[in-house]
Amino acid sequence: MTKLSQFDNQGYNISIVGKHFQMTDAIRNYVFEKLSKIEKIADHIIDVAVTLDAQKLEFSCSVLMNFIHFHIKAQASTGDMYSAIDKATDRIRILIRK
């Protein structure tokens, strides 16, 4: 488990953790791009924790968003890291709209 970095973006912290694979700048930028789309529809975000994991041929993405009075967690697993990030952020977007 390697904690890659923690950034201060728009007043809240984003931490991206990569397990069992080498994190690249392209993947990190892709996660920030997806989270910026969620940021447009969500207010009062305290922090975001993204965990990316690779197990043999399966890639998983877990996103935990903490708000002032609640938190939302979504997870997705696919054969491609980018599609796992897409599915997890889409599930977060659906849960926020509810």
C-alpha positions in Angstrom: 0.0 0.0 0.0 1.4 3.3 -1.0 -0.2 6.6 -0.3 0.6 8.6 -3.3 -0.2 12.2 -2.4 -2.7 14.4 -0.8 -3.9 17.6 -2.4 -5.8 20.7 -1.3 -8.5 21.4 -3.9 -11.2 23.9 -3.4 -11.0 23.8 0.4 -11.1 20.0 0.9 -8.5 17.2 0.8 -8.3 14.6 -1.9 -6.1 11.5 -1.1 -5.4 8.9 -3.7 -4.0 5.5 -2.6 -2.7 2.9 -5.0 -2.4 -0.7 -3.9 -0.5 -3.4 -5.8 0.3 -1.2 -8.9 2.3 1.8 -10.0 0.3 5.0 -10.0 0.9 7.2 -13.0 0.2 10.9 -13.6 -2.4 10.0 -16.3 -4.5 7.9 -13.8 -4.1 10.6 -11.1 -5.2 13.3 -13.5 -8.2 11.2 -14.7 -9.4 10.8 -11.1 -9.2 14.6 -10.6 -11.1 15.1 -13.8 -13.9 12.8 -12.7 -14.0 14.3 -9.2 -14.3 17.8 -10.6 -17.5 16.8 -12.4 -18.9 15.5 -9.1 -17.8 18.7 -7.3 -20.2 20.7 -9.6 -23.3 19.0 -8.2 -22.2 18.5 -4.6 -21.7 21.1 -1.9 -20.0 21.0 1.5 -17.4 18.3 0.7 -15.0 17.8 3.6 -12.6 15.3 2.1 -12.4 12.6 -0.6 -10.5 9.3 -0.3 -9.9 7.3 -3.5 -8.4 3.8 -3.3 -7.2 2.1 -6.5 -6.4 -1.6 -6.4 -5.1 -4.2 -8.8 -5.6 -7.9 -8.1 -4.4 -10.2 -11.0 -6.6 -9.2 -13.9 -9.2 -7.2 -12.0 -8.9 -3.5 -11.2 -11.1 -1.8 -8.5 -11.8 1.7 -7.5 -13.3 2.7 -4.1 -14.4 6.3 -3.5 -15.4 7.7 0.0 -16.7 11.2 0.1 -17.3 12.9 3.5 -19.8 15.7 3.7 -20.7 17.8 6.7 -23.6 15.5 7.9 -23.1 12.3 6.0 -20.7 10.3 3.8 -21.1 8.3 0.6 -19.1 5.3 -0.5 -19.1 3.6 -3.9 -16.9 0.8 -5.3 -16.5 -0.7 -8.7 -14.4 -3.5 -10.2 -13.7 -4.2 -13.9 -10.9 -5.4 -16.2 -9.7 -1.8 -16.8 -8.6 0.8 -14.3 -10.2 3.7 -16.2 -13.6 2.0 -16.5 -13.5 1.1 -12.8 -12.9 4.8 -12.0 -15.8 5.7 -14.4 -18.2 3.3 -12.7 -17.3 4.3 -9.2 -17.7 8.0 -9.9 -21.0 7.4 -11.8 -22.3 5.5 -8.7 -21.3 8.4 -6.5 -23.1 10.9 -8.8 -26.3 8.8 -8.6 -26.1 8.6 -4.8 -25.6 12.4 -4.5 -28.7 13.0 -6.7 -30.8 10.9 -4.4 
